Amino acid sequence: MRTIWHNPKCSKSREALLLLEERGEAFEVFKYLDTPPSREEIVALLGKLGVSARELMRTKEDLYKELGLAKVMDEAKLIDALAEHPKLIERPILIEGNRAVIGRPVEKTIAFLG
């Protein structure tokens, strides 16, 4: 079963959702802003993505700058920030089993779906 971490306000996220719908396969939509992921879920996601917490962050988001996260080098603190402020999580994210991808640009979503 595939899961998409989705933000309906994001055009790239809507585009990835449409691709999933067009394929006619079963998938689950996780609206991570409505139900923020736990710290443990974020850590698990980072493992599936094979990226650091910073690579999962929307570094151009005003909140990123307001929190001074560019100066934070401690991975645990960055994970805490993602858990506390899910708006900082890059989107869309597609997950299947033990693998995941940040679907930006859309070509990454297409490649992931095979």
C-alpha positions in Angstrom: 0.0 0.0 0.0 1.3 3.4 -0.9 0.9 6.5 1.2 1.2 10.1 0.3 2.0 12.8 2.8 -0.2 15.4 1.3 -0.9 19.1 1.7 -4.0 20.1 -0.3 -2.8 23.7 -0.6 0.4 22.6 -2.4 0.3 22.4 -6.2 3.1 19.8 -6.4 1.3 17.7 -3.7 -2.0 17.9 -5.7 -0.1 16.9 -8.8 1.3 13.8 -7.1 -2.1 12.9 -5.8 -3.6 13.1 -9.3 -0.9 10.8 -10.6 -1.8 8.3 -8.0 -5.5 8.6 -8.7 -4.8 8.2 -12.5 -3.0 4.9 -11.9 -6.0 3.5 -10.2 -4.0 1.9 -7.4 -4.9 1.8 -3.8 -3.2 4.4 -1.6 -3.7 6.2 1.6 -3.6 10.0 2.0 -2.0 11.3 5.1 -2.7 15.0 5.6 0.3 15.7 7.9 -0.8 19.3 8.7 -4.1 18.1 10.1 -2.6 15.2 12.0 1.1 16.0 12.6 3.5 13.0 12.5 5.2 12.1 15.7 8.9 12.4 16.2 9.2 8.7 15.8 7.3 8.8 12.5 9.6 11.5 11.2 12.7 9.5 12.2 11.3 6.4 10.4 10.5 8.5 7.3 14.0 9.9 7.2 15.4 6.4 7.2 13.1 5.4 4.3 14.1 8.6 2.4 17.8 8.2 3.2 18.1 11.9 3.9 18.9 14.2 6.8 16.3 16.2 8.6 17.5 19.4 6.9 16.9 17.8 3.5 13.3 17.1 4.5 12.8 20.8 5.5 11.3 23.6 3.5 14.3 25.9 3.9 12.7 28.8 2.1 9.7 28.8 4.4 9.5 32.0 6.6 9.1 29.8 9.7 12.5 28.2 8.9 14.1 31.6 9.0 12.1 32.8 12.0 13.2 29.8 14.1 16.9 30.3 13.0 17.2 26.7 11.8 19.9 27.5 9.3 22.3 27.8 12.3 21.2 24.6 14.0 23.5 21.7 13.3 22.1 19.2 15.8 20.1 16.6 13.8 17.9 15.8 16.9 16.9 19.4 17.2 16.0 19.6 13.5 13.9 16.5 13.9 12.2 18.1 16.9 11.5 21.2 14.8 9.9 19.1 12.1 7.7 17.4 14.7 6.7 20.6 16.3 6.2 22.5 13.1 5.0 20.1 10.3 4.6 23.1 8.0 8.4 22.8 7.6 8.1 19.3 6.0 8.8 19.2 2.3 6.0 17.7 0.2 4.7 15.6 -1.3 6.2 12.5 0.1 5.4 9.1 -1.3 6.0 6.0 0.8 5.8 2.3 -0.1 7.1 -0.3 2.2 10.7 0.6 3.2 11.2 3.2 0.5 10.1 6.8 0.1 10.7 9.8 -2.1 10.1 13.5 -1.8 8.1 14.1 -5.0 9.8 17.3 -6.2 10.1 17.7 -9.1 7.2 15.6 -10.4 9.7 13.4 -12.3 10.7 12.0 -9.0 7.1 11.0 -8.3 6.8 9.4 -11.7 10.1 7.5 -11.3 9.0 6.2 -7.9 5.7 5.0 -9.2 7.5 3.1 -11.9 
